[in-house]
Each structure stands twice: as C-alpha cells, then as structure tokens.
C-alpha cells in the first residue's frame, strides 16, 4: 500500500495555463518584427528635400502598435485551452 501512495505522489502532474512567452517562437518573431520596423524607420529618410520622410516615426509607431495588438491576440489564442505540464519537482 505504501508503494502505491508513493507512486501517485511521484506521478502527479501539474499544469500552468500555457507556456511562458519566452519559450515560444512568437515572442522572438515579434521582437524581430519590431526591430525591423525601427531599423527601417531609421534608415529610410529624406531622399529629396521637401518631400518629407516617407516612413517616419509616426508610421513606425503605428506599425509597432499593430504588431503589438497582433502579438497580444496570438498570446490570447495560445492561452485559450492549452496547458504546459510539469511535475512537482519542476521537470
């Protein structure tokens, strides 16, 4: 009987709602996309005087906001119904 009780404690599985965001590729894709927008906004500048900056700070902020909304939606979908299992010892 003691063997059975010990086995159930050892085999007990716990779960979190979902994987941590740092363990997913979507975080890295989001960071890379934001970096690409920032670099593009920095590099693309005035070619001709008077035309204005075709991709300035306001456009970059707009695209970063869209990326952030997309990332939040993706994380919300990932959290809906998925589980990340682990045992009591953190494995």
Secondary structure by P-SEA (a helix, b strand, c coil): caaaaaaaaaabbbbcccccccccaaaaaaaaaaaaaaaaaaacccccccccccccaaaaaaaaaaaaaaaaaaaaaaaccbbbbbccccc
